[in-house]
Amino acid sequence: MYEGSHILVVDDEPDIRDVLRLLLERHGYIVSEAGDGTDAVNFTAMHSDLDLIILDVMMPGLSGTEACNAIRAYSNAPILFLTAKTSEADRLDAYRSGGDDFLSKPFSQAVLLAKVESLLRRYKLYRGKPDMGMTVSSLAVDLTYRRVTREGAPLELTDKEYSILEYLLRRRGSVVSAQELYEQVWQEKYLPSSTNTVMVHILNLRKKVEDDASSPKIIRTVWGKGYQID
């Protein structure tokens, strides 16, 4: 569906990069490669056309999470982490660094392709559609290009952060539970641990959109029920 999208594959193992490149190119994607975190950051800084980054976590030198933190200074393209580390703490570290999704090694090619398409779909969902916008407090949200400004200054939101903000805005005035938010934004089955994932992303989003993240005025917590934008 999104043939021609530009994907950067980052892994210190050439064999894995080759497998991913051949798989993605076979499905019509344009693929670039980086062998470590530093090269990935440098490549991202010079290529604003990236649509998706597939990023290994365990790499020598600059780790995947460290690289992700640095990449977010240049790009808000969705980042899919690949890793052999599967604990909840590892997943939270990945999300805290600005990642959007997580796939454990060894991985199914079908699942990888499904996650790639899902991330690209959300990233490009409103491109090419008539201009639409929403405002709340000092925020202006361009639904066509998935851009957010605060008092006129652009905000660098990750794909997941933007999707959360947009979903809450579209349900404005209603309380949205963590389960609903997770299932709608992540498009995955809700598990008890999913609440932590939602909380981490809400916290990161508040740090960017609120005057004081510790006392939020835009994204309110309705205790015991969920989140709401008035």
N, C-alpha and C positions, 0 to 999 in steps of 0.2 A: 504493500500500500504506500510505503514511503520510500520507494526506490529513488536513489540519487541523494539520499541524506548522507551527510559526512560524519563518519564515526571514527573516533580516535581510540585505538586499542593499546593499553599500557600494561606490559608484563615483562619481567626480567628474563622469562624463559622463551627463547625464540620459537620452540616447538608449539607452545600455546598460542603465541601470536600468529603463527602460520595457520593453525587450525581455525582460529577465529576469523582471520582475514579471508581464507578460502570460503568459509561458511557464509560470512556476511556478503562477500562479493557475489557469491552464487545467488544470493537473494536481492541483488541489485543495489547494494549500498556501496558508497565510496569509502574506502578504509585507509587510514594513516596509522602508523605505528610509532611507539616510543618504548625504549627499553628500560627506562627507570623514571622515578618521580620527577627528577630535575628536568629531564628532556620533555616530559609531559607538560610541566608548567611553562617551559620556554615555548613549546609548540603552541599551546593554548593562547599565550600572550600574542602570538603572531598570526593566529588564524581565528578570526571572529565568526567564520562561517560554520564552526562545529555545531552539530545538532545533538550529539550524544558522545559521552566518554565512558568506555569500559575500563575500569581501573582495578588492578591487582592491589591487594592490601599489603601483603608481606613481600617487600622488596628491599634490597640493600640500599644504604644511604637514606634517601628521602622515602619514607613509607607512603603507602597509598593514602592514609588519612592525612598525613602532613602535606602531601601533594594536593589533596582535595582542598584543604584550607587555603593553600596558595592559589590554586586555580580559580577559586571563587572571587579573587580580585579582578579577574579578567573575563569570566564567563559564567552565565547562569544556565548553561546547557545541562540537561539531566546527567547524573553520574551514577552508573551501575557498578557496584563493587563486586569483585570476584575474590573469594577467599576460602581457605581451608579452616579458618577460625569461625566457629558457629555458635558460640555462647551468646546469651542475651547481652552481656557487657560489651562484647565485640560488635554486635549489631548497633548498640547505642552509640559506641564510639564512632562508628561509620556514619551514622545519621547526624551526630553532633558536629562532625567535620564538614557537613554540607552535602553528604550523599543523598541520593533519592531512592535507591533500591539496592538489594543485596542478593547475591546468588552464591551458594556454597559449591566448592570444588569437592569431588568431580561433579560436573553439571550435565544435565540433559540438553542437547542441542535444541530440542523443541521448546523447552522452558526458556532457554536463553533468548531464542528468537521471539517468543511471546512477550517476554519482558522488554526487549528492545522495541518491539512495535508498540507496546503499551506506553512506554515512556515517550516515544516520538509522537504518538497520537495526542497525548496530553500536552506536550510541548508546542505542537503545531495546531492545536484544536481550532483556534479562532482565526488563524491567518487566512486572509483572502475573503473573510466574511465582512459584511457592512460594519462600519465603525460603531462600536458601542462602548459606553463608559459608565462607571459608577463612582460615586464619591462618598467618603465617610470621614468626618472630621477634617484633618489636613491632608488626607490621602485621596489621590485620583487614580482610578484603575482603568486602564485601557484594555478592554476585553478582546479586542481584535488582535493586538500584538502582545498580549500578556505582559504589559508593562505597568509598573506602579511608581508614582511620584509622591513625594511628601513635601508640601510647600514648594512645589515646582522642581525639586531635586530628585533625580531618579534613584530608586532603591534597587539594590542587587538582591533579588530573591531567588532561591533555588526553585526548581520545578515544583517540588512538593509544597514549599512554603506558599508559592503563588496559588497552587490548586486549593490549599486549605483556605486561604483568604477569599478566593473567588467563591468557593462553595458556601462559606459562611455568609458572604454578601448576598448570594442568591437566595439564601434562607433567612434573610434579614428579619429580625424581630422574633425568630423562633429559636428555641434551644436545640442544639445539635449534639447528640451524644458522641462519646469517643468511639463507640462501635460504628455508628453511622458514618462518622467522618473517616474512619479507617477503611471501611468497606467501599466508600465512594471514591476516596482519593487513591488509596493503594490498590484497589480492585482485588483484594485478597480476603480470605476468610478471617474473621476476627477471632483472636485468641486472647486469653487473659493478659499475656505479656504485651499485646498490641497497645494497651493503654499507655505504657511507658513510652512507646514510640511516638504516639500522638502528643504526649506531654512534652517531649523533647523538641518536637517540631514547632509546637505552639510557643514554647519558651523562646526558641531562636527567632520565630516570626515577630513576637512581641518586642524583642530587642531592637528590631529594625523599624517597626511601625509606631511604637508607643513612645510618648515623652518619657515615661518612667515604667519600665517593664515590670517592676515590682508592684506597681499600682496601676494596672491596665485600665484604660478608659474606652478603648475601641473593641478589643476582643475580651469580653467579660467571661469569667468562670461562674457558672451557675452551679453551686456546690451540690454534688450528688446527682447532677443531671447532665452537665456537659458545658458547651461553650455557645456564646451568642454575641452577635453584632446588632446593636439597636438601630 
